[in-house]
Each structure stands twice: as C-alpha cells, then as structure tokens.
Amino acid sequence: MGRRLGSQARRHGEGQLNIPATRLGEASRPEIARHFLALGTEDVRLRFGSMLAPSALEEYVGHIDFDRDAVFGVHDEKLALVGVAHVAFSEDFAELGVSVLPTHRGRGVGAVLLARAAEHARNRFVDRLYVHCLSENAAMMRLAKDAGMTICVDAGEADAFLKLPPADPASVTGEFVEQRLALFDYALKTQAASWRQLAAALRSRGGDKR
C-alpha cells in the first residue's frame, strides 16, 4: 500500500518527484488558519461538508489536538501553506480531511498529503483510513479512487476507506526520513526567502539614494 500511494503521488505530481509534506505542530495554528481562510466559500463547503464562517474556521483550528491528531502541510516557495491534511484519530480508525489551494491543484499535492497521512496512520497501528465528504467533491473523490480507497455513496455524501497494512521497520524509517527531508526543504525555503527580502531591501535603498 505504501509503495502504491507513493507512486500515485509521484504520478500526479506531473514530473515533480518530490513534494515535501511536513508534520505541523502547535506553533503552526496561525498559518493553518490562514490556509483555510484563503479557500473560497465553495471550497470550504466541500472541505467541511457545510458553509463555515471565518470565525468557525478559526475555532476549528483552535481545537485541533496536535498530541492526538496529525496535521501535514505543503509549503510553497513563499512559505505559505498551499495544502493541508488533518488526520483525526479514534480508537480503531483515522479520519482524513484534505484541502489544497486552487492555484496548486493538479500538481500532486493532494496525493502526497494522502500518502503521508496513510503512512502515519499505519505507523500508529491503525488499520483503516477513512474519508467522509460530499459526493460532489470531485477532487476528493478522484484522490480517493486513485489511492485505491473503497468508496460508498449515499444521499449526496460519500465514505471512502483504505485498508492499511501493519507497520514495519521500513514504514517507520520512511516516515522519519520524509519528515527530516521536509524540514530541510522548509529551512532552504526560509533561507531563500530571507535572501529575497535582503535583496529587495538593498534595491530599495539604492533607489532612495538616486
């Protein structure tokens, strides 16, 4: 399953063989909120199953339990969160919600987030990954289908399940390596952003002198 999801993520990446997905923590609440607030009203409805006001989105983010659940994010070159996956754990399964900004869809971001979430759930000794969404959420339905999830549609809503294999040393090591690579990628993007800001400041200062 892990290899299949990984290959799906790469195939949907249209040549982008490495889209790092970082596990986020408590300090990321503000940027996660900004991500949800950047979604259009229709995207919010499809992601959460109903219309939510900005205050409700901020409340949702404020109640995420980062010790129990897992949140993964994909950052762009400007360090903005363009994709977020929230994995909520219960006793015997994990429920997944995914959102990707419109400008970054069709690049494999959603597939990478789903694969990362499935691997993490597997390593938490959970044997089922579950997605609940509106049946009209074509992007999520396609993502679930491509990942090999079993999909059941009823009364305008859809449930998708993915059976996860038991964790093994390779899956645990793989998740650790992916997180380290994602953190390294974020550090590089942070450094590049700092250099861009410095260059812009120097150009501005030079213009003032003229």
N, C-alpha and C positions, 0 to 999 in steps of 0.2 A: 504493500500500500504506500509506504513512504516513498519508494522509488517512483511509483506511478504518479503520485501527486507532484513530486519534484519535476518529473518530465513534463507534466501538464503545465506547471508554472513556467518552465523554460519555453515551451512551445507557444504559449500565449504571450510571452514576452517579445515575440517578433524580433528575435535577434538579440534582445537584452538578456544575456545569460546569467546576470547576477543583479537581482533587485533585493538589496538587504532589507530585512524586516526586523526591527529592534523591539525587544520587550520593554515596555514603558513602565514607569513607576509613579509613585505619589507626586513627585515633582512635575510630572507631565500633565497634570489635570488642566492647567490653563490652555496648553496647546491642543489638547484633545477637545476641549470646549470650543476653541476657535475652529477646529476642523468641522465639527457638527454645525456650528453656526454659519459656516461657509457653504453648506449644502443648500440647494434650493428647497422651497416648501414641498414640492412633489418628491424630491429625493428623500427628504426627512420622512414623509409619509410612507414611502416604500421601505425605508430602512427600519422604522419603528412600528409600522403597521397602522399608524394613525397620525393625524396632524398634531405637532407639538410646538408650543410657543418657545421662543428663545429661553425664557426662564425655566421651562420644563426640561430643555436640553441641558442647561447648566446644572439643574438639580440632579438629573440622571448621572452626569459626570461626577458630581459631588458625592454620590452614593456608591460609586464603584469601590469594591473591596479589593485592593491590589494584593493583599495577602492571600485571599481565597481564589480570586479570579486571575486571568491573564489578559493583558492588552498589548497588542502588537501594532507597530506603526511603520509606515514607509515615508521617508522624508525626501523632498526634492532638493535641488542644489541651493535653494534659499532657506533650507531647514524648516520649511513648512510641512505639516503632516498632510500628505495627499491621499493616504489610505490608512484605515484603522480597522482592526479586528478585535472584538471583545469576546473572550471565551469565559462564560459563566459556568461554574461547576456545581453540580448537585451530587447526590450520593453515588449514582451509577451511570451518569452521562454528563456530557458537556454541551452547552448550547452556544452557538456561534452567531454573531452578527457582524456584517462587513459593510463598510462604506468606502467609496473611492470618489474623489472629486471629479467632476465631468471632464476637466482638461487632461486627466491622466488615465482615463478609461481606455480599454483596448490595448494596454501595454503589458499586461500580465501582473499588475499589482494585486488584483483580487485573488488570482490563482496562487501567488506567492503567500499572501496572508492566510488563505485557507490551508495551504500545505504546512505553514509554520504552526498554525493553531492545531491541526491534526497531530503533528508530531509532539507538540507539548502535551496535549490531552493523553496521547498514548503513553508518554513518559510519566504521567500522573496516575497510571494504572486505570484509566478509563477506557472502556471498550466500545463506546458509541459517541459519535459526534453528531449533533442534532441541529438543524436549521429550521426555523419557523418563519415564513414570510408570506406576503400576499402573492397569489398565483400570477398576478400581473407584473411582478417584479422580474422582468425578463432577464436582467443581468445576473441576479442571484440564482435564478432557475438554471440558466446556462452554465454558470460556475459550478453549481451542484452536480449537474448532469455530467460535465466534463471531468469532474473529480470522481465519478463513479458512485455517487450517492443514490440511494433508493428514494424516489420521490412519490409522495401521495398527495393528490389534490382533492379538496372537498370544500364546497361552498365559498369559493373565492380565496381560499387560503391553502398554503402548501406546507407540508412537512417533508424534510429530507434527512435521511440517516446515512451515516457512514460507519461501517464496522471497522474497528481499529484492531490491529494485531497487538499482542503483548509487547511491552517494552523489552529492549535487549541492549547490550553494551553499545552496539553501533548507533542505535537511535538516541541514546543518552549522549554519547560523544558528539554525534552530529548536531544535536540541538545546542550543545555548549559551543561548538566551533562556529555555528551560524550566528550566535549571539555575539561572540567576540569579533567576528568579521563585520557584523552590523555596527558595533560600537566603534570599530576602527574606521569604517566608512563615514560614520557621523562625525568623528573627530577630524577627518580630512575635509569634509564639507564645511565644518566650523572654521577651520584654518583658512580655507579658500574664501569664505565669506568675510573673514576679518581682513584678508589682503585686499579684497574688492573695496571694502569700506575705507581702508587706508589710502588706496589709490584714488578713490573718489575725493577724499578729503584733500589730498595733495593737489589734485587737479583744480579743485575749488579754490584752494589757497593761491595757486598760481594765477588763476583768473582774476582774483581780487587784486593782486599786485599790478596786473595790467590796467 
